[in-house]
Amino acid sequence: VKNGDTVMDKTHLVDEITGHRRMRRNRKADWVRRMVQENRLTVDDLIWPIFITHGTGISEPLAAMPGVNRMSVDKAVEAVKEAADLGIPAIAPFPDIEMDLRDPTGSHILDANNLMNRFIRETKKAVPNIGLITDVALDPFTSHGHDGILRDGIIVNDETVDHVVKAAVMQADAGADIIAPSEMMDGRIGAIRRGLDAAGHQDVGIMSYATKFSSGFYGPYREAINTGGLLKGDKNSYYISPANGTEAMRDAALDVEEGADMMMIKPGLPYLDICWRIKEAFGLPTYAYQVSGEYAQIKAAAMNGWIDGDRVMMETLLCFKRAGCDGILTYFAVDVARKLGRT
Ligand code: PBG
């Protein structure tokens, strides 16, 4: 496109004065667009969430997340090796626990040999150069699909925190690098910090899921770890309402005070205002979780030919950077790393 209208043509409606201010000068060619580019996505921005299941030799596709497989430990470790080779700095595993090991208190989370802890140990041994960010919410381990201990219709806060702290120490013992508690109980960050320190894990960090919203975007995740069918009611008594931004900031402030090393916002794209506010307010490393439903939306539209899936994938991730995020947990991580590696 030629920038040919430098001589003001009086028949045009562009004002003589404002007509001198042309934003398009800095957009006129690829070289200048590259010069003025403010944000960039790199492989260092990617954290890859993966689903682990029991058994061996298993890599099964998930209906609502085309391109994502649920893998047994052996297969998952191979995939993590590949991710590390692509330069992805960290992964976030979520376990699909056998049904008969789930109970109302999620007691199996405290088994040092559970699927999660075994995966952590195996991965640490086989792929020592990738970061392991692990969740300590009880939902994969409970028979009712809630993130905490359910008593008389209530998710009891303090008892759940006791469980969560023990689980965090066990995961750190197994080799976890960062504990990322997603269950949204009050006081958990401080409790986990004290628990880790008392166990000699001063170097294990905490990524706070400070602002986790009660969202409809988690559907495909619940299918992946088989909690969807179990869940009674909703999580509105512990996750934040999508209507509330100021409340989210108060929740985040508590986690910062209690010693969080990093912050996370979840889901991602509908909550970019929260990403920006958290980064601005606290200045901590800040991450967004582009959750399963966000992934599914993009995939579904792309598979119908309604959007260019690759383009939208890259655009959404770049937008997280613009909104102040230091990185993104995304199921696209491996696809993106491959794509970035090629350019
Ligand atoms: C629960 C948990 C959720 C996700 C990860 N851990 C939400 C939920 O099931 O309520 C969602 C991740 C995703 O949707 O990708 N502790």
Residues whose N, C-alpha, C, O or C-beta is under 5 A from the ligand:
A	BS01	PBG	A137 D139 D147 S182 F217 Y218 Y221 V291 S292 G293
